[in-house]
Amino acid sequence: MTTSKELENKFFSMFDENNLKVDESENVFIINRTKHLNEAILLESKSAKRFIRKKAKEVGFRLSKKGLEEAIDELEKMVFEFDGHPIHCHKRYALSLKDKSVLIDLGNDVIVKVNASGVAFVNDDSDTDGVYFSRSEHQLPMVMPNLELGNNDIADTLKKLNKYINTDTNTFFLVVCYITYLMANPKAKGAPYPIFVIQGEKGAGKSFFCGNVICNIADPSKMINLDLTRRADDYAVILNSVFLAVFDNIRTLTKDQSDMLCKTATRSSVAKRKHYTNADVVLLELHSPVILNGIHDFIKESDLASRCVHVKLQKMQADKRRPMEDLKEELEVLMPDILGALLLLVSKALAVLDQVKVTDAARMMDFSKWIGALELVWGMQQGKLQKAYQQNVESLMASGTIDDSLTIAMQKLIKSLNDGEAWKGTPSALLDKLNDFENSIYLPKGPAALTSKIRSQESSLNANGIYFKVGRDSERYVMVSGKAL
């Protein structure tokens, strides 16, 4: 008869350096190999507990609640006895170590491989060797894409998709550019991600667009419509739990939140104290696609606006509104074709990316180049969509400060000048002058605050036809004009 100790030894012998790994932050993972997928299951998660109980049951080893906790502690000790390199865990999208193809975890033990040569389902273990996918409890499976579409089918599918996005034609094409850009650029590539800003009145379909269109295509998840936290470490935890983070009903952004989003777009990190220590820290990456959704003009900082793609949804007419469930059912039927069409577009764009000429310089240059690739794929005039993107950013910069008292006062000052004339004076004199046009309670509280604000909002002020120059003669001065200085 097998003793309890023998069963315990048999259970722990099932774990070794091949299926126990740590990442760069010393998080411990159990590796579950299924078909062509290396699934990395966080040891502290509910999924890991279910997996451990399942393995214990296979050898007849019964685990009580306390026994499960002891097993987890023992597995954590074991992993640090192995001589292995830390692994990198990917959410949904990864890069093949073999040929740098994009690998997409559909969440149903199927991997899709995308490169300049085409799109296919992975059936070769070597494509996923050394690649680890981590799934959160909130991740949902993607649909099985239809990869048998021809060029006409792709065009027809995009027309069908357009019906569910209530915006103008150029913006719709930018939406397609954005989704395919995400698919082509896993976090492992380190490419910058534009912040995707969705605005519209009540009844414009913002929530449907976020949850049922973009998220269902790129990264289906239960973890949508989140509140945007003000704590950088909490924010980083969210970004590291999903591929695509969606924050809903944004009314205003603090300066710190704007800075946090800027860092996310171009990649940064935040230090967090390691659990149960006073001196050790772990670095959490601030790098993820982010969607912001709201009614109000909440993008005020030009630095953030330059990193955004702005979608203004038009309010649907009352007689054209339809029940959400009907729209969801229709979209669900179309989703295999939609996902297939977008993946095939990714492949086609990758094939011509080296031929792209960036015609309009933008803060997010990588995204501009991707737009240029899709211009080639669609047979558009080179630069047409890139120009639309540049105008999209400028429009967001202008709208974010159009109702700001400083903008209004500056515009009134310029209107009081002769055509082509510039006003020049000290920051203090400028503030006194602006007080003639707007109530001082809504303007910066002092000359230094005024100078700081106009510098931080320079691009937004320019977009509203306000140009300035800060310099020094015998004393510091500011020039303001309606034309570039």
N, C-alpha and C positions, 0 to 999 in steps of 0.2 A: 504493500500500500504506500502510495506517495505521500510523504509528509508535507506539512504546511511550509516548512523551510525549503524543501526541494522545489515546491511550486513557486515559491517566492524567487528562488535563484533562477528558475526557468523563465520566469516573467522578466527579470532584469537582464537576462542574457539576450533578450530580443532587442535591446537597445545598445547601439555602439556609435562610433564616430561617423557612421554613414547616415544615421537617422536622428542624431542629437547634434544640434548646431547652435552657435551663438552669432549674433550680428555685431556690428561695430559698437553698439551701445550696451553690449553684454546682455541683451535679452536672449532667453533660451527658447529654442524652437524644436519641436518634434517634426521630422520630415516624413511625410506620407506620400509614397510614390504611387500614383494611380495613372495607368496608361503612360502618357508622355508628359505627365505633370509632376513636378516636385512641389507639393503643397507644404508650406512652412506654417506649422500650427504653434502659436505662442503658448508656452508651457503654462502660463497663468490664466489662460482663457477657458471658457466653458467647453469649447470645442476640444481642447486638449484633455480635459477631464473625461469627456465622453470617449475619446480615443483610447485613453489609458484604461478605462474600465472595459472597453471592448477587447483590448489586447490581453488584459488579465483574465477575462472570461474564456478566451481561446485556449488557455493552458489550465483552466479550472482554478484560478487563484482568485478567491473572493476578497474584495476590498471594501472595508467599512469606510465611513466618512473620514475617520481619523487615519485609517490605513491609506486612503487616497492622498491625504495631505502629506503623509510620510513618504509615499512613493514619489510625489512631486519633488519633495526636498532631496531625496536620494538621486533622482534623475538630474537635478540641478547640480549636485556635487559631482556626478559622473562626468558631465559635459566639460567641466573645467580641468579634468584630468587628461582629456584628449589633446593631441598636438594637431590642431587644425586652424586654418585661417578663418576669420569671421566671414560670414556670408552677407550678401545684400538681398533683402527681401523686397519684391516688387508688388505693387498693387495694380492688378488688371493688365498693365502694359509693361513689357520688358524688352530687352535687346538680346538676341541670340549671340552667345559668345563665339559661335562658329563663323558667322558671316555678317553680324550686325543687322540682321533682319529684325523687324518689329514682331514681337510675339504677343498675342492677345489672349488672355485667359477668359474664355466665355463663361466660366463658372460652372460648367457642367462636364468637367473632365475633357473638354475639347479645347485645343489650342489652334489659333489661326496665325499663319505666318504671312507677313506682308513685306515685299521689297520691290525694287524697280522692275523685277522680272514678272511679277504677278502676285496673286493671292491664292493661298491653298491651306487646307487643313493639315496640321502637322501629323506625320506618320513615321517620322524618323527620330529615334531617341537622341541622336547626336545634336539635333536642333535645340533641345532643352537641357543638355548637359550643363550642370553648374548654374542653372537658372532656377530661382526659387520664387514662387508666388505665395504671398500671404493674403488670406481672405479675412475680412472682419465679419463679425456676427451680422452686420447690417448689409453686406454685399448680396446682391441678387444676380441670378444668371442672365446673360445676354441671350438674345434669340440666335438661332442658327441662321447665318446669313446665306442668301442666295448668291452664289459666286458664278452663276452661268449667264449673267446679264451681258448683252451686247451694248454698243455705244448708244443706240437708239433707246434701248431699255433703260439705260442710266439716265438719259435726258427725260424720258417719260416719268421715271420714278421721282426725279427732282421736282418736276411740275406737280406731282401729287403731294409731295412733302410741302411745297410752297403754300398749299391751301390751309395748312395748319399753323402757319406763321404769319400773323397779321401785320405785315410791314411792307415797305417799298422794295422794288426789285433789287437795287444795289445792296441794300442791307441784307436781303435774303441771301444773296451770293456771298456776302461777308460772313453770314452765319455758317454757310456750308464750308467756307474757307477755315473758319475757326474750328469746327468739329473735326474736319479732316486733319488740321494742324495738330490737334491734341492726339489723334490716333497715330500720327507719324512721329510724335516726339514723346516717348516715355520719359519719366523723370530721370532715368539713368543717363539720358543724353545730355541733361543739364541745360537744355534750351530754355530761353525765357518764355513765360506764358502770359499773354495779355489778359487783363482782368475783364471778364465779360459782364457788362452792365445792361440790365433789362429794366426799362421804365415804361410806364403806361398808366392810364387812368384805371379806376375800378371798372372791371368788366372788359379789359383789354386782353385777358387770357394769359397773364404773366405766370401764374402758378402752373397752368396746363403746359405752357411752353417750356418752363424749367423742368418740371417733373416728368411729363409724359413725352416730351420731344427730346430735348438735349440729353437729359440724364438717362432716359431709356435707351438712347442710341449709344452714348459714349461710356456710361458707367452706372448701370441700374443699381439703385441702393434705397434702403429704407431711411438712410441718414440724409434727408434733404430738408429744406425749409428750416434751417438752424438759425439761432440768434448769433449775431457777430459779437463775440466776447471782446472785452477790452484788455484782457490779460494775455500777453504774448505766449506764455507757456501753454495755457489752455488752448489757445488758437493753434499752436504748433501740434498739439496732440490730435486735434481734429484733422489737420492737414495730413498727418502721418497715418490716419486711420482709413483714408479713402484716396481714390485717384482724383476725383472731381468733388470739390466742396461747394455747397450751395447755401448761401445766406439770404434769408427772406425778409421782406418788409423793412428794408433799411430806410430810416427817416433822416438821420444825420450821421456824419462820421467825425470823430474827434481827430485832432492833428496826429495823435499817436496811432490811431487806427489807420489813417491814410498812409503814414510812414510804414506801418506793418504790412499793408497791402502792396505798397511799392516794393518792399523787400521780397515779398512772396513772388511777385512777377519776375524779378530778375535774379532770384535765388539768394538766400541768406540762411542764417541759423540762429537759434536761441539756446542759451545755456540753462540747464535745469539741474537742481541738486539731485544727486542720485539717492534713491530710497535707502534709508537706514544709515546714511553717512552724513558727516558734516563738512568734509573737504572735497569729496569726489563730485564731479559734475558729468552730465551727459549732454551731448549736443543734439537738439532736435532740428531737423531741416525745415526751413520756411521756403517751400518750393512746391507749388501745386497749382493746377488750374482752379480758378475761383469764379463763381457766378454771384453777382449781387443783384438783388431784385427789389424794386420799390416804386412807389408812386412819385416821390419828391425828387428834386434836383439835389442829390446828396454828394455829388463829386464836386468839391470846391477847390481843391489844390491842383494846380496845373501839372505838378509833377506826377500826380496819380492819373489825371486825365490823359496824359501822354502815353500811359501804359494800358489804356482801356480800348475795348471795342464796344460801341454803344448801340443798343437796339431799342428803338422807340416803337412800341407796339401801338397800333391804332385801335381806338375803341370800336368794338363790333356793334353794328346796327342791331337794334332790338329785334327786327324781323328776320335777322340772319343768325341769331344765337341758337345753339342746339344743346341738348343735354350733354353734360360731360361724359357720361357713360357711353353714349352713342359715338362720340368722337374717339374715346379710348378704344372701343371695340374695332372701329375702322382702322385706327392707327396700328393696332396690334396685328391685324391681317396684313398690313403693308410693311410692317417692320422688317421681315426677312429681306425684302427687296431693297428697302431703304438702307439697312446696314450693309448689304452686299454692294449696293451702288457706291456708297461712301468709301468702303474699303478699296474698291476697284479704282476710285478716283485718287486715293492715297497712292496706290501703286503707280498710276499714270503720272502723277505729279512728281514722285520720287525719280521717275525715269528722265524727266526734263529739268530737274532742279538746277543742274549745273549750267543750263543754257539761259537762265533767267537774268534779265537786266533790271536792276532795281531803279525805277525811274523817279520815285518820290521818297526821299529820305524820311525815315520815321524813327521814333524812339525804339520801337520794337521791330528792328530791322529784319530779324529772322522771320517774323510773321509777314512782313512786306514781301520778302523773297518768296515765301510760300504762296502768297496771293498771285505773284508773278508766274509761278509754276502752273497754277490753275488757269490763269489767263491763256497760257500756251495750250493747255489741255482742251479748253473750251473754244479755242480759235478766236479769242478776243483780241482787240487791239492792245498791244503791250503797254501797260501803264493805266488803262482805263479803271480797273478795279483798285489799283494801288492809289490812284488819285481819289477814288471814292473813300478809301480807308483814311487817307490824310484829311479829307473834308469831314469825315465822321469824327475824328479826334478833335479837330478844330471846333466843330459844332458842340461837342461835349464840353470843351474848355469854355466856350462862350456861355452856354446855358447854365453852367455851374455857378457863375458869378453875375449873371445878368440882372438879378434882383438884389444884389449886394449893394449896400449903401455906398461903399467906396466906389464901386463901378459907376453907380448913378451920379455921384458927385463929380467924378472925373469927367464923365460924358458931358455934364452940364458946364463944367469949366471949359472944356474944349469948344463947346457950342458958343460960349461967350467970346471966344477969340476970333480974330480975322482969319480968313481961309489961309491955311498953310502956316499960320503963326504958332509959335511954341511959348508956353509959359515957363519962366525960370525963376527959382528962388530957393531959399533954404527949406529943409524939411518942415521946420516950424512954421515958416510963412505959408507953405503949401497946405498944411493942416488948417491954419487959420482961414485960408481961402476956401477950402472945401467945406468949412463950417458955414459959409455963406449959402451953400447949396443944399446941405443935408444937416439934420439934427446931430449935434456933436455926440449924443449918447450912442449913436449907431456907428460912429467912426472910431478909428484907432485912438487910444488914450494919450498918445504922445508922439513926438517926431520919430523916435527910434522905432516904436511899434508900427508907425506908418511906413517907414522905409523897409522894415522887415516884411510887412504884408505885401507891398507892391512887388518886392523881389520874388516872394514865394508864389505870387499869382501872375508873374510876368506874362506867361503864355496865354493865360485866360484873359488878361486885360488886353493883350494884343488882338485876341480873337474878337473882342468887343470894340475894336477900333481905337484902343488907347495905347499910346506908346510913350515910353519915358526913358530917361537916362539919368543915372546918379553919378556925380563926379565931385571934384573939388577944385576950386580956384583959390581965392584967399580964404574961402570957407566952403563947407560942403553945400552942394546944390542938387536940386532935382529939376529936370526939364520934362514937361508934359506936352504932348502934341497929338493931333489926330492922324499924323503921318509918321512913318518909320523915321527914327532919328539916327 
